[in-house]
Amino acid sequence: MQLTSTLFRPSAVTLVLAALCTASAATAAAQGALDSAPKPKSSVSTTPHAASDDDAHWPAWRGPDRDGVARSPRGPLRWSEEANIRWKVAVPGLGSSTPILWGDTLYVTTAIETEREVKGAEPKRPSKVHEFAVIALDRADGSVRWRTNVAETVPHESIHNTNTQASASPVTDGQHILAFFGSRGLHCLDMQGKLLWSKDLGRMRTRNEFGEGASPALYGDTVIVQWDHEGEDFIAAFDKATGKERWRKGRDEVTTWSTPVITPVGDKVQVITTATTASRAYDLATGAELWSIGGMTTNCIPTTIVKDGVAYLMSGFRGAALQAIRLADAKGDLKDSPAVLWRHSEGTSYVPSGVLTDGKLYFLRNNSGVLSCLDAASGEVHYSGAKLSDVRTVYSSLTAAGDRIYVPSREGATVVFKAGAEFEELAVNVLDDTFDASPVIVDGVLYLRGWKHLYCIADAPL
């Protein structure tokens, strides 16, 4: 497949690669050619994602409302390799991105390391060509409907041994699929796998070469990318249909892996970012900064949760920080603002995002299986220090369906516990895999993406 949309500028590695790979991405126009002029407010649709009116989809990694809460009244309770597995399929390559689901199709991103080695790679850096792909699978049986390679190149950085080269999750509106591979570009496909456009945003330099991971956010006709690394930082908005850049704002940050959250507040739509120097909100239409607040730790990863007009910001690396901000009152510097309803500084998450359901906020201590539950309105602690069975390390984000909350672990165990002010563990389900992607729950069916397989799990047979 020959890709003709804008992709990567040639380098010594990519020039050699071009001679090896007839299906590799074509050379892009220079990044400086991107149109960064702000658009008037009227050019940005403020109609939210269509999935908010439809329960049959999981359009982004945190679900239909971007908060980790399923519309399904309940998911499965018990399963194993021998029980309640509708299907199980191997996904080529490696990725920790969460699948998305629209109608009868699942979409997953992956990075496939080939045997094609390129000369001239730097020592201790990748030297083999990777194929960066979007794969569509039939929801009924896991069979592959199509696969599109959006880029083929040698990654310029190594990654942490628990990260992958495909950690950012895709997002869809039912007409477009936005797949983000960071330094390998932002790509838009139609629902049949045809590549519509691609953007080269440069090369990230992540802290300690931990790798990349922030996902794009989609609202109406606007795609947002947060680009925080050890170089020049920015946040940018792109037209969903054409890829044209609408605005770009510089940021002074260290590497973050948190995905932006977009939410209407009054007569504006806010883009909320969690970061170490300052968490900030931007006007979706213009990119103007609306408010900011410090107080997060380094290595920000959890994504903000917005519920009932309140944003809950969290981080937990070498410290603990949780802030509840009433968005209607948030303006300018919030350091001493009454818009900050409460703060919490114990046992917050490092990698996994929490979940808020029925007025209660649940989160893990660092990356462990130690759970806390707070009252979302007041910050009052319902319980803390609850230990999940057979769970040591968690990267997957907590996901709720009805009164059940799901916590997959890197050891292969998924704990299901009951939502409520008192801790009650319902089940521990063990599979032969490593889970970093977050659960997807639609129509009572659970989809779990592991390092080796993608599972479809349900209490009842088809």
Helices and strands as residue ranges (DSSP letters): H 12-20, G 31-33, G 41-43, G 50-53, E 57-58, E 85-90, E 100-102, E 105-117, E 128-138, E 144-153, E 171-172, E 176-180, G 182-184, E 186-190, E 195-199, G 207-209, E 217-219, E 222-227, E 233-239, E 245-251, E 261-265, E 268-273, E 279-283, E 289-293, E 305-307, E 310-315, E 321-326, G 327-329, E 332-333, E 340-344, E 355-357, E 360-364, E 370-375, E 381-387, E 399-401, E 404-408, E 413-418, E 425-430, E 440-442, E 445-449, E 453-457
